[in-house]
Amino acid sequence: MSYDIYVRTWWAYDNAWPGGRRPHAGRKKYMYRRVECEEEARSICQQYNATYDPGELSERAEYE
């Protein structure tokens, strides 16, 4: 089985919501090659998330 790694945000700006943000799973932005091992995909995502500032919209790396 192979896994694709991507990043996306979990919030969107919306002034109608308290705090100016609303929950929203953003578009998937594929950023890495396809990997064959789930452990490798998990490791890449964990490393990205540990070293990248997620910002106000909580951008996170994931895999599928």
MILODREN-242997 format. One line per 5 residues: their letters; for each residue x, y, z of N, C-alpha, C. Coordinates in steps of 0.05 Angstrom, whole numbers, plus 5000, padded with zeros to 4 digits. Last residue first. Example, Ala and Ser with C-alpha at 12.3 -4.5 7.8 and 13.67 -1.06 7.14 Angstrom:
BEGIN
SA> 5257:4955:5142:5273:4979:5143:5258:5001:5157 | 5264:4886:5156:5246:4910:5156:5264:4934:5156
This chain:
BEGIN
EYEAR> 4946:5199:5072:4923:5181:5066:4932:5158:5049 | 4969:5245:5121:4973:5226:5099:4948:5210:5096 | 4988:5313:5139:4972:5288:5142:4979:5270:5120 | 5007:5373:5171:5013:5352:5151:4997:5327:5159 | 4969:5433:5182:4981:5409:5191:4986:5390:5168
ESLEG> 4953:5498:5202:4961:5481:5180:4977:5457:5190 | 4919:5536:5234:4927:5509:5242:4933:5491:5218 | 4911:5589:5225:4892:5570:5212:4899:5541:5217 | 4951:5616:5251:4924:5619:5261:4905:5599:5249 | 5008:5569:5251:4994:5594:5247:4966:5594:5257
PDYTA> 5042:5525:5257:5016:5521:5243:5001:5547:5238 | 5109:5524:5243:5089:5539:5258:5062:5537:5244 | 5143:5462:5241:5130:5483:5226:5109:5497:5243 | 5163:5420:5269:5182:5441:5262:5169:5464:5247 | 5123:5383:5278:5139:5392:5301:5157:5416:5294
NYQQC> 5102:5373:5228:5085:5386:5247:5101:5396:5271 | 5146:5346:5204:5136:5371:5193:5120:5387:5214 | 5149:5300:5237:5172:5319:5235:5163:5346:5224 | 5099:5277:5227:5107:5285:5254:5130:5305:5254 | 5103:5267:5172:5083:5285:5182:5090:5295:5210
ISRAE> 5146:5230:5172:5148:5255:5157:5128:5275:5167 | 5123:5188:5203:5147:5202:5212:5150:5229:5198 | 5080:5172:5171:5075:5182:5198:5099:5199:5208 | 5109:5152:5127:5089:5174:5124:5084:5187:5150 | 5137:5110:5152:5151:5132:5139:5133:5156:5136
EECEV> 5094:5077:5168:5112:5088:5188:5128:5112:5177 | 5073:5062:5119:5057:5079:5136:5075:5092:5157 | 5109:5061:5059:5108:5051:5086:5093:5071:5104 | 5116:5085:5010:5105:5058:5010:5099:5048:5038 | 5098:5151:4989:5115:5133:5004:5101:5106:5007
RRYMY> 5099:5201:4940:5084:5179:4951:5104:5160:4965 | 5129:5264:4957:5125:5241:4940:5108:5220:4954 | 5093:5320:4983:5115:5301:4983:5109:5279:4963 | 5049:5353:4981:5075:5365:4984:5098:5346:4981 | 4984:5373:4964:5003:5351:4965:5031:5362:4964
KKRGA> 4937:5402:4999:4959:5410:4983:4981:5389:4985 | 4868:5399:5005:4892:5384:5009:4913:5394:4989 | 4831:5454:5030:4839:5438:5007:4865:5424:5013 | 4810:5452:5100:4817:5464:5074:4825:5444:5053 | 4758:5447:5142:4780:5430:5131:4787:5440:5103
HPRRG> 4740:5493:5188:4739:5487:5159:4763:5471:5151 | 4711:5534:5237:4722:5508:5230:4719:5502:5201 | 4727:5604:5230:4707:5583:5232:4720:5556:5226 | 4746:5667:5260:4753:5641:5246:4730:5622:5250 | 4735:5712:5290:4741:5715:5262:4750:5690:5247
GPWAN> 4716:5710:5341:4745:5707:5338:4754:5710:5309 | 4655:5684:5320:4670:5695:5342:4700:5690:5338 | 4640:5695:5251:4644:5677:5273:4659:5692:5295 | 4640:5732:5210:4614:5727:5223:4617:5709:5247 | 4690:5732:5188:4684:5753:5208:4657:5749:5222
DYAWW> 4731:5682:5177:4703:5688:5173:4694:5707:5195 | 4783:5641:5153:4775:5667:5163:4746:5672:5157 | 4784:5573:5174:4781:5592:5153:4774:5619:5166 | 4822:5515:5196:4805:5539:5201:4805:5556:5176 | 4858:5477:5181:4834:5468:5195:4815:5491:5203
TRVYI> 4896:5467:5121:4888:5483:5144:4862:5472:5156 | 4942:5416:5100:4918:5432:5097:4912:5447:5123 | 4988:5375:5063:4982:5394:5085:4956:5408:5079 | 5004:5306:5051:4994:5332:5043:4992:5350:5068 | 5025:5245:5022:5028:5264:5044:5019:5291:5034
DYSM> 5000:5181:5007:5006:5208:4997:5005:5227:5021 | 5023:5114:5008:5011:5136:5023:5019:5163:5011 | 5009:5046:4987:5024:5071:4987:5008:5093:5000 | 5017:4976:5000:5000:5000:5000:5018:5025:5000
